[in-house]
Structures are given as structure tokens and as C-alpha cells.
Amino acid sequence: MKTRRWRLAYFWLGLGVILAIFMTSICIELFRLPQNLTLAPGQQITLWVHFPLGFHSSDESRNFQAMEASPPPTILRKRIVLSSEAADEFDVQLRILGAIPVKNMHVRFKSPPMVVPGGQAIGVLFSSYGVVIVGHLPVRGIDGKLHYPAKDAGLEIGDIILRLNHVPINRVEDMELVLKNYQPQMKSLELTVKRRDEVKMVNIQPVLCVKEKSKEFRFMLGIFIEDPAAGVGTLTFYDPLTKRFAGLGHRIADFPGVKGLSFHRGEIVFASIHGIKPGAPGEPGEKIGICSSNSGIIGRIERNTRFGIYGRLMNSFNEPFADPIPIAYSSQIKEGPAEIYTVIKGRTVEKFTIEIMKVFRQNEPRDKGMIIKVTDPALLKQTGGIIQGMSGSPIIQKGRLVGAVTHVFVNDPTKGYGVLAEWMNNEINYSPIRSRPSSLIRDHSSRKKAKAS
């Protein structure tokens, strides 16, 4: 009697394990298949499912049997081949045992957008003129007390100083020169600042301080300022019809150590790369570039999103691609060889080989669409892999723009993330999406340190 009970218990346990495996396999299949699938006309894709799942179309006029390829389907495994030579749109339903609907997959055949890939090194400017306030600091006057002249005057982080006592300010050195010539009888200085889209006049009282080491007297305003360059990155592509561009592939983050300073508007200029700091595990490298508004504004930034910067080009320029190429849908991207286009020296765009190691199938826009690995010996020798300033470098595979370089793996600079070009192209027409930066990876647009004034 006891043996019979044990046998019965083992039977139900085994049945439970089989059912658990059965349900797990169904969940994996449902998760693997996309909810929305976009294909290019002429593209063919094969989808597999295992028993007890099967495909079904609500449109009885569609003959899926005719679309099924050889070898013929079996009881345990079925596949379906989707293809269309023209624009088309339909739904495919997944059912259990042909009767219980569990998932609906929307299939769309659509001609991909045509864009011109970039690869040029660009300088990203907060403004074509002025200096940016990136922080406040207390200053100790000759009276021994701490003063906050900038805060007291109402200056905010992110304000762009355009003029100081009616003198145009274009560089940090311009500020220093005016302060050096300041006389106490002037009592206060008049600042012309741009705050978002508004120009304001602000009066500020400089504080006389003394340098500890040199014992030199100087007047200070209690602010950290920078030239209006947020860093060096790479232009990804532009639309030849609308002249709208996309670059960087990720949001322009706050200045290092500064919170509350966000980037919403600005300009891009060409940058010249005159040096490389190679990357190493734990120490991402960087491009050392020179950019200036004096070289001419080539485009105005209108939006700063987690998929990059977007705006409109103002001037034409030479590009490495003579003709536009199609943007790849995620269904067209394959693991394997690809190329990136970027600048390592001067302003010359060069092609380097990489390997797409993994493609993340995404039903909705996300900023990490693939994992890439640099394989080009020349690039590895010069940079050690992916470095700061390479953000936005276009990734090309089989004549299609598949994405852009975005982040480097801190502990392995030969590897990094790429964002899908499909999502970047969508951002040209859609509103920006906010996201929080990850602490495990670093964006690699090159930046400078702020200077106290």
C-alpha cells in the first residue's frame, strides 16, 4: 500500500515537472517572438515555434501554408516564412493547439528611410558665443569672511554670460581680462546673461580676494565657468531631403560633478582631432579635439534626448558617402562583421572593422540595441578600442546603417554598446524620451574642466 502511494506521488511530481517545463517553454517562445515586426519589401524572414504553439491569421484570404517553406512542418516544430515585394501590413496570431490565442504579432512591410551616414568629428557647443556658468563657489574676501556674489546676484547654473560691462565675452580669458581691469570705484559689474530663451541684465558685486600661494589680489564673482563647448562627438547621419541631423547616439549628460545643468539648445561645428589617449581596462580613452565657433556653425541643435542630439544642418559639407543608404530595421541586423566610420586624426573620416556580437530584439525604443567589439588592428593599436569622442560613429552592415556607437565597457574598451539607427531616425520626428544614466558604463563625448572666476 505504501509503495503504491509513493508511485502515485512520483507520478504527480513527474507530471508537475513536465507541465512546468511545458509552460516555461511556451513563455520563452512568446517572449522571443516580437509583438511588432517591421520588414523591408523584398526581405524574407523565418520564424520558428514549437509544439503546442502555431501560427494563425485572422485574414482568411492569407494562405500561410503557401508561405511555409520546405522542409515541411512537423508536429513538434513549425516555421513560417514572411515575405512581401510591396508595402503590406497584417497580423499573425499565436495559438496553443490551434485554438487558444496567446499573442498577436503585427507584421509591417515598409520601405526603409534613406539617409546619408556621417562619421565626422563635431564639437558640441552650448552657444556660439559666451561662457557657461557650471557651478557656484564661495570666495573668501580680504575681510576673512565667505561671500557668495554670484548666488546673491541671482545667477544660476546653466546661464550663458554674453557680456560683462558691455564687453562681449566669447572665452574664459575675456572674463578674466575684464575682472583684472575692474576698479573698486565701479562698485558693481553689469552682466548680460542668457537663461534658456531669455536675455537678462544682472548686477554683481565682485569680491576682492587674495591667492594663498602667490599672495596676489584679485576680484572674483564666485562662479565656475566654461567655454561653451560640451565636448567632442561624432555626427551619425542626416536626412538629405529635410537636412535634419542626428549625432552622438546618447544624451549630452550634465557636466562632471555638476547637477542641474541640462542641455536643450546649441550648435555643432567641425572638430579637428589632434591627439588620442588610448583606452585601457578601467580607464576609458578619449579623442583630443579642437573646436571653435570661429570655424563656422554647421548645424543648430534643437533637441537632446537619450538617443542623441537632433537638429537642422545650416551648411553643406563633404561626406564619405556619395549617395544615401537605407536604415536597417532591427529584423535586418545580424551578428557578424560590420564597419564603423569615425575620425582618428584631423578631419578625415576612416572606416574600421568591428564585430556585432549581440543584437537585442526590441519592441520599443531602448538606448542599448547591440553589443559591438572592435576588431580592426589599426584602430586597436591607435585607440585601444572605443574611446570618448567616438559617440555617434555610424555602424554600417551590408550597405545599411544599423546604428551608432554609444558607450564603452569600462573594464573592456574593445567592447561597447550601440543604439539602433531605427530608433535614432524615429527621434527626428518624435518628442524626446527621458532616461536616467547608468553608473556601470560611461558615455564618451569628450569634455573639459571648469575654471573658477
Secondary structure, DSSP 8 states (H G I E B T S, - for coil): -HHHHHHHHHHHHHHHHHHHHHHHHHHHHHHHS-SEEEE-TT-EEEEEEETTEEEE-S-TT--HHHH--SS---SSEEEEEEE-SS-EEEEEEEEETTTEEEEEEEEEE----EEEE---EEEEES-SSSEEEEEE--EE-TTS-EE-HHHHHT--TT-EEEEETTEE--SHHHHHHHHHT--GGG--EEEEEEETTEEEEEEE--EEEE-TTT--EEEE-SEEEE-SEEEEEEEEEE-TTT-EEEESSS-----TT--S-----EEEEE-EEEEEE--BTTB--EEEEE--GGG-EEEEEEEEETTEEEEEE-S----S-SS-EEB--GGG--SEEEEEEEESSBT-EEEEEEEEEEE---SS--S--EEEEE--HHHHHHHSSS-BT-TT-EEEETTEEEEEEEEEETTEEEEEEEEEHHHHHHHTTS--------SSEEE--B----EE-
